[in-house]
Amino acid sequence: MCAVTTNRFATLLADRAPVFDGGYGWLLQERGLPAGDCAELWNLQEPEKIAALHDEYAAAGASVLTTNTFGGTAPRLAMHGLEDHVEAVNRAGAAIAREVADRHGALVGGDLGPTGELFEPMGTLTPEQAQGLFEAQLRGLVAGGIDLVLIETMSDLAEARAAIAAARAVCPDLPIVATMSFDTNLRTMMGVRPADAALELAAAGADVVGANCGRGPEEMSVIAEQLVAARPEGVLVLTQSNAGLPQLEGAEFVYTVGPQALAEHARSLRDAGVDVVGACCGSSPEHIAAIRAAVTA
Ligand SMILES: [Zn+2]
C-alpha cells in the first residue's frame, strides 16, 4: 500500500471552482455602514444586507463565502462595547452565510482576523490567551454551521499559530486555511517572509496557506511565487489580492484595479502554481465573476 495524502480542503472543495469571494468591509461601508462602526454588529442588526452581499458573491461564482466575522474576537468587539456577545455575533454571521451557501451549493469559511492585541514581549498577549480568544469565536462559528476555518490578514506567526491551534481544538475535522498580509517590503508588518509563512503555517496544521490583502497585484505575484516554491507537498496555496492601493480621487479613495485586470492577474497566479484565488479590499462581485470566468475558462 502506498500512502496517498489527501488535502482536506481539496476534498471538501470537490468539483467546485477554486474561487473564494472578495472584499466585504469596503462594500458594507458603501452600503451604509458608517466608517468606524462595527461591521460584525450587522450580523445581528442588518442580517439581510450581509446575506445580500453573500448572495451576490455566490451568484458571481464564488465557491467559498467568507463570514462577516473578521473582527469577531473579544478585544475587537470590545472596541464597540460588544465583548460579551462573541458567541452571538459569530453564530449569526455563520448562519447568514450558511443559508446563502446552501442555496448555491457553496461552502462557508468561518473568518478569523487578528485580535488587534500585541503579543509578548511587545504587548501583553500570551499564545494561550490568544488561542482562548479564537476558540470562543470558533464556538460561535461552528454553532452557525461553517465548513472550514479561514484565518486571514495575519502579521504575527505566533497569532496565526494560536488561531490554528484553536481550530484544531474546537473543530478538528474542519479544513484550515491560513493567510498572512505581506504588505511591508514583501514581508508582514512583523517581518515574516512568504516562504517562512508557508512552512510554519503548514507545520502548525493548515491545509491551505497563502497571502491576502497587501499592496496590489504586482507585489502579490512576487509573494505567490515565493509561497508556491516553499509550500510543502500536499499543501495548497491561496491568494486574495486587493484591487490595488486606494487612490485619492477628488474627495474619496477609490480602488483602481478593475474586474478584467484582476481576473487576468488571477489567471497568471494560477499559471504560476497558485491553487485557489479570491480577492480582498476594493474587489466586488463583478471582480469575482471575472476571476471565475478567467480561471475556469
Ligand atoms: Zn484587504
Residues whose N, C-alpha, C, O or C-beta is under 5 A from the ligand:
A	BS01	ZN	C213 N242 C280 C281
